[in-house]
Amino acid sequence: MKLVIDRIKWLRGEGSFESKLLRSRDKKMCCIGILCSALGVRDEIMKDQAGSQRLGITTLPDWLLENPSPITDPDLFEAYRANDDPIMDEKSREQFITGIFAKHDIQVEFIN
């Protein structure tokens, strides 16, 4: 699967409290929200939700359904951590997320 992340719409680097799959006030999405959208999850379901594991959509890939932790689901945990980290530089963030998604056969392209 190829996933395009538009930097204009991508919500990142603002800390975990501010991050949402789809933040209603500005319509920005974290990397997992962008992925869920590409997988067919409707915006109204993701609106102001903190994580994919809370959506109750069992058709999502397993790695998006677990509670994100370094033990039970390190890929989801690390994707959220990298996405939300206010200190990580953009190049490192993009490389890190690209690497995590690649483990799940998702090729990421960043635009804008």
Secondary structure, DSSP 4 states (H G I P E B T S, - for coil): -EEEEETTTB--SS-TTT--SBBTTTTBB-HHHHHHHHTT--HHHHBT-S-GGGS--TTS-GGGTSPP-TTT-HHHHHHHHHHH-SSS-HHHHHHHHHHHHHTTT-EEEEE-
